Amino acid sequence: MRIRNDRERYGLVAVLLHWLVALTVFGLFGLGLWMTSLTYYDAWYRQGPALHKSIGVVLFVVMLARLAWRLYSPPPAPLASHTPLERRTAYLVHGLLYLLLFAIMASGYLISTADGRAVEVFGLFSIPATITALPRQEDIAGAVHLTLAITLMALVLLHIAGALKHHFIDRDRTLKRMLGR
């Protein structure tokens, strides 16, 4: 498998970044939902959010790398069998996935820093709180964070449905290309 994308298929870096982000997003969504059920006396009451924040920061860096890689190694051209509507929809969905991910991370930062404390990242370094004076910052950012995360998961399901439609109904190479074949 090639490292870079070519006109026909995704390269190793794009494939690895895609699946790393996908698995991380599913994990963060599950962890986030689970965390909301914890009480003050649960052992993971502090560790769950700390892990969620740290992984979120790492995901932010990975997403920046993914955007940079996409500029350096553009994705393959759409398949000739894709209709103009499919092409526009794919472009829109991919753009929304990126936008939602970054908006979710920004709202997570606003939740985490509302009290003026920095975000600790695996105990290795911290990201300072820069925006702390917004009225009801933690509550509003929390509601936005959850709403965007649920919207993201709905869009991810649409993305998966599209890939499966291409694979099983259209019988084209869309899914195989993201598997590196």
N, C-alpha and C positions, 0 to 999 in steps of 0.2 A: 504494500500500500504506500502511496506517495504521502509525503508530509503535507504538501500544499494541495489546495483544491485545483482541479482542472475544469475544463468545459463540461465534462461528463459526470464527474463524481466529486464527493467531498474527500478531502485528505484526512490523514490521521489526526492532526491537531484539531480540525473543526469537529470531527466525529467525537473525539475524547471530550472536548469542551462542551458539546451539545449534551452528551449523556451525563457528564459530571454536573452540569447545571440542572438537568432534569431530575436526577436523583437527589440533589441537594434541596431543590425546591419542594419536592414531595416530602422529604425528611423534615424540613423547616415547617411546612404546613402542619404535618402531623404533630411535631413537637409543640408548635404554637397552640394548637387546639388542646393538646393534653395539658399544657401549662396552665391554661385558664381554669382547669378543674382542681388544681392543687390548692390546698389550704396552708395557712401559716405554719402548721405543725407537720406538714409533709417533708420528708427528707430532701426532696428535690425542689422545694419551694424557691430556693436561691440558685441552685445549680442549673435547673432547667432554663430559666431566663438568661443566665450567664452563658450557657452553651448556645442558646438560640442567637444571642447578640454576637458572640464570637464567630459562629458559623456564618451569620449574616454579613459580617464585615469581610470575611474571606470570600464569600460569594460576590460581594461588591467588586473586589479586586479581580476575581475570575471574570466577571462580566465586563470589566474594563479591558481585560486581556482579550476576551472574546470579540469585543467591538474592534479593538486594534487589529486582531487577526483577520477579521472580516474585511477591513480596509486593505490590509496587506495581501490577503489571499481571497479575492471575491468568490462568492458561492457559484456553483455551476449554473449554467443557463437552464431555464425551465425546459422540461421535456416538450418536444414539438406537439405531442398529443394533448397537452394542457390547453384548455380553452382560455380566451382572454379573461373571462370571469374567474376562473380558477387561479390564474396568475395574479390578478388584482386582489383576490381574497387572500391568497398566500402572502402577498406583500403586506397587506393590511394586518393580518393576524401576526406575522412576525414582528412588525413594527410595534403593535400593541403589546406583545409579550415583552419586548425590551422596555418599553415605556412603563408598563405596570411593574416590572421587576425593580426598576430604579425608583419609582414612586413608592413602592412598598418599603424599600430600604431607607429612603428619606424619611418616611413616616415612622419607621422603627427607630431611627436615630432621634427623631423629635420626642418619641415616647421615652426613650432611654435617658435623654439628657434634660428632660423637663425640670428635674430637681437640681440642676446645675452640676451634677456629677458626670465625670468622663465615662466613656464606654471602655471597659477593660476587655482586651482581646486575648483570651487564653492565658492571662497573667503575663504576657510578653510585652505588651505596650498598651497604651490607652489613647483614645481619640477624645480630645477635649470637647466639652459642651460649649457651643458657640451661640446657639439660639435657645434662650431659656425664659424669656419674659412674655411669651404669648399667653393670653388669657385661656385658661383651661387646656393648656397645651397637651398634657398627657392624655386627658379624656378624648379630646377631639382627634389627636393623632392616633390614638388607640382605635377609635371607631373607623377612621379612614384606613388604617393598617388592615383591620379585619375585613372591611368591605372590599378593599383592593385585592387582598389575598384570596377571598372567595371568588371574585371576578377573574383573577388570574387562573384559578383552578378550573373554572368554567371554560375559559379560553383554551387552556391546556387540553381539556377534554375534546374541544372542537378540533384542535390541532391533531390529536391522536386519531380522532374519527376520520379526519381528512387523510392522514397517512394510511390508515387501514382501508379506507375506500379505494385509494389509489392501488394498494397492494392486492386486495381481494376482489374488488369489482372491476376496476380498470385494468388490473394485471400489468401495471407499468412498473418502472424501476424507482419510483420516488422513495419508498421506504428503504429499499436495498442500498440506495446511494448514501443514506444517513447511517447505514450499518457498515459503510466502507466497502461495499461490493460494487 
